[in-house]
Amino acid sequence: MNKKGIEVLVGCFVLLGLLGLLFLSLKAANLASFGQSQGYVVTARFDNIGGLKPRAPVRSAGVTVGRVKSIGLDPTTFQGVVTMELNPDVQFPRDSSAKILTSGLLGDQFIGIEPGGDEKNLAAGDVITSTQSAVILENLIGQFLFNKAADGAGASK
């Protein structure tokens, strides 16, 4: 094989490697779906969203059923407003609840939906009213230390 042929093969190999790296980086950032999905959009209000980010998964029973579309702040109630796009093939009852959960001890946060028992299903534009905010690890540690300090002060009297 001549020198020019080897250079062309090496160039193709490098190009394939770069395309593979691009694909992996998009998958890792949850940006691999370029097309517009045809899901329905619902919103939920939380007192504290913690480290939830747009494009975070929405899961039910461990299965991804949608993505967080956007996160905003309601200027009147000062609550976090999370807009979610759910897959059209999954219909949740209208009285379903949403929680902000964490993957593992220090993992990424996602929204978990627990189905309710209502006969009517959520539709586009509906609001999930039963929500549970994110558990903030620093707040839990602070409460634990405060309670231990209060117990220690009461025992020394």
Phi, psi and omega in degrees: 000136182280171186295323181293321178296320178295320180295322178295316179296318178295319178299317177296319179297317179296318179298316177297321177296318178294320176297321177296318177296320177298314179299314180296321180292324177292321177295319181293331181265010181058033180245018186286340179268108184271332184282163176281127177278158184253035181281178177253148188256129174231161179236160176213149180249134181231145176290326180213123181265356179061232182257024179296140183234155172301149184075005175292149182288151169249122186236152172222125183057032178083357182258132179288122182241005180173189180221153173286123182274314180203161179228134180216178179242127176284119185290344180267318181262348182057036174256153174282130179253117182252124177258125183242143174250115183259149179298139183291339181278357178244117181247125180256146175299155185296333181264025178292158179243154181235136178232148172265117184242168180239137175283109182075195183285316183235025184278187179290155179264151179213171178257130176253129179252127175253121182294146176265204183238009181293149178282332179272146182261160174296143177237171179302130179092354180289161179244129173278116187270333181269104183229157174229124184289171180292145174271120182264119184301321180296322178294320179296317179295319178297318178295318179299313180296321179296317179295320179293322178293322179291322178294320180293323179290325180287330182283337183276354180282000000 
